[in-house]
Amino acid sequence: MSDAADKTLPLNDWHLAQGARMVPFAGYAMPIQYEGIMAEHKWTRESAGLFDVSHMGQLIIAGEGAEKALEPTFPS
């Protein structure tokens, strides 16, 4: 896998206009920071934040009743 950012996201120009710090990730130029760690931490604590963790791992859950047991845990 290359560290080069060969592709851009559809909102690449918007991210750059907002002052995003872009880094290569999986072949894309990915925004990772805008105003800085402290400013973003403060904004998240005072307002709201969203972080996509769907790429961070995989669960395999099997067995009788597994689907029914997990249904109330995850949004649909």
C-alpha positions in Angstrom: 0.0 0.0 0.0 1.3 3.4 -0.9 1.5 6.4 1.5 0.8 8.7 -1.4 -2.6 10.5 -1.6 -3.5 9.8 -5.2 -7.2 10.4 -4.9 -9.3 13.1 -3.3 -12.6 13.0 -1.5 -15.7 14.7 -3.1 -15.5 17.5 -0.5 -11.7 18.0 -0.8 -11.9 21.6 -1.8 -14.3 22.4 1.1 -11.9 20.7 3.6 -9.0 22.8 2.3 -11.1 26.0 2.4 -11.8 25.2 6.1 -8.1 25.0 6.8 -7.9 21.2 7.1 -4.6 19.5 7.6 -4.6 16.7 5.0 -2.7 13.5 5.2 -2.4 10.5 3.0 -4.7 7.6 4.1 -5.5 4.5 1.9 -4.6 6.4 -1.2 -6.8 9.5 -0.4 -6.0 12.9 0.9 -7.8 12.7 4.3 -8.6 15.7 6.6 -7.5 15.0 10.1 -7.5 18.4 11.8 -8.8 21.9 11.3 -8.2 24.4 14.1 -6.0 22.3 16.3 -6.4 19.6 19.0 -7.3 21.9 21.9 -9.9 24.0 19.9 -11.5 20.8 18.5 -11.5 19.1 21.9 -13.2 22.2 23.5 -15.8 22.5 20.7 -16.6 18.8 21.0 -17.0 19.0 24.7 -19.2 22.1 24.5 -21.2 21.1 21.4 -21.1 17.6 19.9 -18.8 15.3 18.1 -19.0 12.3 15.8 -16.2 9.8 15.1 -16.6 7.0 12.7 -15.2 3.8 14.3 -16.7 1.4 11.8 -13.3 1.0 10.2 -11.5 0.1 13.5 -12.4 -3.5 13.9 -14.6 -6.4 13.0 -16.8 -8.5 15.2 -18.0 -12.0 14.4 -20.9 -12.9 16.7 -22.5 -16.2 16.2 -24.8 -18.6 18.0 -28.4 -19.1 18.7 -30.2 -15.8 19.4 -27.2 -13.7 18.5 -29.1 -11.5 16.1 -32.0 -11.0 18.5 -29.7 -10.2 21.4 -27.8 -7.6 19.3 -30.8 -5.9 17.7 -31.4 -3.3 20.5 -27.6 -2.5 20.7 -27.0 -1.2 17.2 -28.9 1.5 15.2 -30.6 0.4 12.0 
